[in-house]
């Protein structure tokens, strides 16, 4: 996901344009499902634990990489969810 992070950080509209093509592939049902998608409680607990440790400055390099991967994935999914929501309005 490093590629996504680098592109998104430098030019959010580039990722947005790329994901327009993905959103065009969604039918109403898949757009509705994507818009309702939620992180599992187990995964959310893991992310919160990593975030807390990150704020305390006690993450290992491995944990930091995992945390950043979650953050990037959530950004990616949030953009897709926004596009899905726009499709079903």
HELIX and SHEET records of a PDB file:
HELIX    1   1 UNK A    2  UNK A   10  1                                   9    
HELIX    2   2 UNK A   12  UNK A   23  1                                  12    
HELIX    3   3 UNK A   28  UNK A   36  1                                   9    
HELIX    4   4 UNK A   41  UNK A   56  1                                  16    
HELIX    5   5 UNK A   61  UNK A   87  1                                  27    
END                                                                             
